[in-house]
Amino acid sequence: MEWGYTLAGLFVGTMIGMTGVGGGSLMTPILIFGFAVQPAIAVGTDLLFAAITKSGGIWAYWKHGVVHWTVVRRLASGSVPASLITLFFLSRSGVSEGQHSELITAALGIALILTSSALLLKGPITGILRARTGHPIVNALYRVRQDEKHKAIATVVTGAFLGVMVTMSSVGAGALGAVILLFLYPKMKGVEIVATDIAHAVPLTAIAGLGHSTVGTVDWSLLSFLVLGSLPGIYIGSHLGVKISDRIMRPLLAILLLLVGVKCLL
């Protein structure tokens, strides 16, 4: 079984290296459906797995000065309290005894479907918004991001939403957060969106994961085997990603996440 966990870490690490997506989106479903790990333990363990595997990215992006720390603070001011409140609810309602497994699996399914939709529809949604300029709803959305106060509030609300989703399912801090930032902050470059998203996601997943550990829903032995496999996987994936087109990998990954998300809800 230990080798199975290590191979799972290798596979997910490779996907992270190739696409930048796949930590919580793939690992939690693999643990639940592939290894029959209790959903709460799968989520708690995967949160720390995601924090560890992506932590190196913060330092690299920080050195290049592409992290927008104001945006990170706005997101965190919503996500951290929301994560702590969610953790309090889970701890008070017996999550460590296996309670809320169905709720966590449903949250995972919703998060996976939203993430896959973000990966698949990022381009089309942008095109539709541009084509529908003048429509009242589109105009209202544009006004949100044009007014600095409204944009700040929307960013905090986005952070709160991500805080709940990530704490419940370990999914959402990556692709979903990036798509929302892309809309709210259109002047940010692609690398700045990714860097800012990671700079927020790593501490959020770490806080949520450590919170899960306090209520007994982190398997430290399992975590060590996953990390052992993921480190060479990320190295391999980063090299494969240069050779395999992102236009091929991301749609395939999105379709896989969509199928798994539907399975979680059935």
C-alpha positions in Angstrom: 0.0 0.0 0.0 2.9 2.4 0.8 4.3 2.0 -2.7 0.8 2.7 -4.0 0.7 6.0 -2.1 4.2 6.9 -3.5 3.1 6.1 -7.0 0.0 8.3 -6.5 2.3 11.1 -5.4 4.5 10.6 -8.4 1.5 10.8 -10.8 0.0 13.9 -9.2 3.4 15.5 -8.9 4.0 14.9 -12.6 0.6 16.5 -13.4 1.4 19.5 -11.3 4.8 19.9 -13.0 3.1 19.7 -16.5 0.1 21.9 -16.0 0.4 23.7 -12.7 -2.9 22.1 -11.7 -3.7 18.8 -10.0 -2.7 18.9 -6.3 -6.1 18.9 -4.5 -8.0 18.3 -7.7 -6.5 14.9 -8.4 -5.0 13.7 -5.1 -8.2 13.8 -2.9 -10.3 11.8 -5.4 -7.5 9.3 -5.8 -7.3 8.8 -2.0 -11.0 8.5 -1.6 -11.9 6.3 -4.6 -8.6 4.6 -5.2 -7.4 3.9 -1.7 -10.7 4.1 0.3 -9.3 6.8 2.6 -11.9 8.5 4.8 -12.9 11.7 3.0 -12.0 14.0 5.9 -8.6 12.5 6.2 -8.1 12.6 2.5 -8.9 16.3 2.5 -6.8 17.2 5.5 -3.7 15.2 4.3 -4.0 16.6 0.8 -4.1 20.2 2.1 -0.7 19.8 3.6 0.5 17.9 0.5 -0.5 20.8 -1.6 1.1 23.3 0.7 4.4 21.4 0.6 4.5 20.7 -3.1 3.7 24.3 -4.2 5.7 26.1 -1.5 8.8 26.4 -3.6 7.0 28.4 -6.1 6.4 31.3 -3.7 10.2 31.9 -3.3 10.8 31.8 -7.0 8.0 34.2 -7.9 8.9 36.5 -5.0 12.5 36.9 -6.3 11.1 37.9 -9.7 8.8 40.5 -8.1 5.6 39.2 -9.8 3.5 38.6 -6.6 0.8 41.3 -6.0 0.8 41.2 -2.2 -2.1 43.7 -1.9 -4.3 41.2 -3.7 -2.9 38.3 -1.6 -3.8 40.2 1.6 -7.3 40.9 0.3 -7.9 37.2 -0.6 -6.4 36.1 2.8 -8.6 38.5 4.8 -11.5 36.6 3.5 -10.1 33.0 3.1 -8.4 32.6 6.5 -11.4 33.5 8.7 -13.7 31.5 6.5 -11.3 28.5 6.7 -11.1 28.8 10.5 -14.9 29.0 10.8 -15.3 25.9 8.6 -12.7 24.1 10.7 -14.6 25.0 13.9 -17.8 23.7 12.4 -16.1 20.4 11.3 -14.4 19.9 14.7 -17.5 20.5 16.7 -19.6 18.2 14.6 -17.5 15.0 14.8 -15.6 15.1 11.5 -12.8 13.0 13.0 -15.3 10.2 13.7 -16.3 10.0 10.1 -19.2 12.5 10.2 -20.0 14.6 7.2 -18.3 12.2 4.7 -21.2 12.7 2.3 -21.1 16.5 2.7 -17.3 16.6 2.1 -17.6 14.3 -1.0 -20.4 16.6 -2.3 -18.3 19.7 -1.7 -15.4 17.9 -3.5 -17.7 17.2 -6.5 -18.9 20.8 -6.8 -15.3 22.1 -6.4 -14.0 19.7 -9.1 -16.8 20.7 -11.5 -16.2 24.4 -11.0 -12.4 23.8 -11.4 -12.9 21.9 -14.6 -15.3 24.5 -15.9 -12.7 27.2 -15.1 -10.1 25.3 -17.1 -12.4 24.6 -20.1 -14.3 27.9 -20.3 -11.7 30.5 -19.3 -11.2 31.6 -22.9 -14.8 31.4 -24.1 -16.1 33.3 -21.1 -13.7 36.1 -21.7 -14.8 36.2 -25.4 -18.5 36.2 -24.4 -18.0 39.1 -21.9 -16.3 41.1 -24.6 -19.0 40.4 -27.2 -21.8 41.2 -24.7 -20.4 44.6 -23.7 -23.4 46.8 -23.1 -25.5 44.1 -21.5 -26.7 45.2 -18.1 -25.3 42.2 -16.3 -21.9 42.4 -18.1 -21.8 46.2 -17.4 -22.4 45.5 -13.7 -19.6 43.0 -13.6 -17.3 45.4 -15.3 -18.2 48.2 -12.9 -17.2 45.9 -10.0 -13.6 45.6 -11.3 -13.4 49.2 -12.4 -14.2 50.6 -8.9 -11.3 50.0 -6.5 -13.5 49.7 -3.5 -15.9 47.3 -5.1 -13.0 45.3 -6.5 -11.5 45.0 -3.0 -14.8 43.8 -1.5 -15.2 41.3 -4.4 -11.7 40.0 -3.8 -12.4 39.5 -0.1 -15.6 37.7 -0.8 -13.8 35.5 -3.4 -11.2 34.7 -0.7 -14.0 33.7 1.7 -15.6 31.4 -0.9 -12.2 29.8 -1.6 -11.5 29.4 2.1 -14.7 27.4 2.6 -14.3 25.3 -0.5 -10.6 24.5 0.1 -11.1 23.6 3.7 -14.0 21.3 2.8 -12.6 19.7 -0.3 -8.9 20.8 -0.7 -9.9 22.0 -4.2 -10.3 25.5 -5.6 -7.3 27.5 -4.6 -5.6 26.9 -7.9 -7.4 27.1 -11.2 -10.6 28.5 -9.8 -8.9 31.3 -7.9 -6.8 32.1 -10.9 -9.8 32.5 -13.2 -11.5 34.9 -10.8 -8.3 37.0 -10.4 -8.1 37.1 -14.2 -11.5 38.7 -14.4 -11.1 41.1 -11.4 -7.5 42.2 -12.3 -7.3 42.2 -16.1 -4.2 44.4 -16.2 -2.2 41.7 -14.3 0.0 39.6 -16.6 -0.4 35.8 -16.7 2.6 35.1 -14.6 1.5 37.6 -12.1 -1.9 35.9 -11.8 -0.2 32.5 -11.3 2.3 33.9 -8.8 -0.4 35.8 -6.8 -2.7 32.8 -6.8 0.1 30.5 -5.5 1.2 33.1 -2.9 -2.3 33.0 -1.5 -3.0 29.2 -2.0 0.1 27.9 -0.1 -0.5 29.6 3.2 -4.3 28.9 2.9 -3.8 25.2 2.4 -1.1 25.1 5.1 -3.5 26.8 7.6 -6.4 24.6 6.6 -4.2 21.5 6.7 -2.8 22.3 10.1 -6.3 23.0 11.3 -7.4 19.6 10.1 -4.4 18.1 12.0 -5.7 19.5 15.3 -9.0 17.6 14.9 -7.2 14.4 13.8 -8.0 14.3 10.1 -4.4 14.3 8.8 -2.5 11.0 8.2 1.2 11.9 8.6 2.5 8.6 7.4 0.3 8.8 4.3 1.5 12.4 3.8 5.2 11.4 3.9 4.7 8.7 1.2 2.8 11.1 -1.0 5.5 13.8 -0.8 8.2 11.2 -1.4 6.6 10.4 -4.8 5.6 14.0 -5.7 9.1 15.5 -5.6 10.6 13.5 -8.5 7.1 13.7 -10.2 7.2 17.6 -10.3 10.7 17.4 -11.7 9.7 15.0 -14.4 6.5 16.9 -15.2 8.3 20.2 -15.5 10.4 18.7 -18.3 7.5 16.9 -20.0 5.5 20.1 -19.9 7.9 21.8 -22.2 7.4 19.0 -24.8 3.6 18.5 -24.5 1.3 21.3 -25.6 -0.7 22.9 -22.8 -3.7 23.0 -25.3 -3.8 19.2 -25.1 -3.1 18.6 -21.4 -5.4 21.2 -19.9 -8.6 20.1 -21.7 -7.8 16.4 -20.9 -7.2 17.3 -17.3 -10.4 19.4 -17.2 -12.5 16.5 -18.6 -11.0 14.1 -16.1 -11.8 16.5 -13.2 -15.4 16.9 -14.6 -16.0 13.2 -14.7 -14.6 12.7 -11.2 -16.7 15.6 -9.9 -19.9 14.1 -11.4 -19.0 10.8 -9.7 -18.7 12.5 -6.4 -22.2 13.8 -6.7 -23.8 10.6 -7.8 
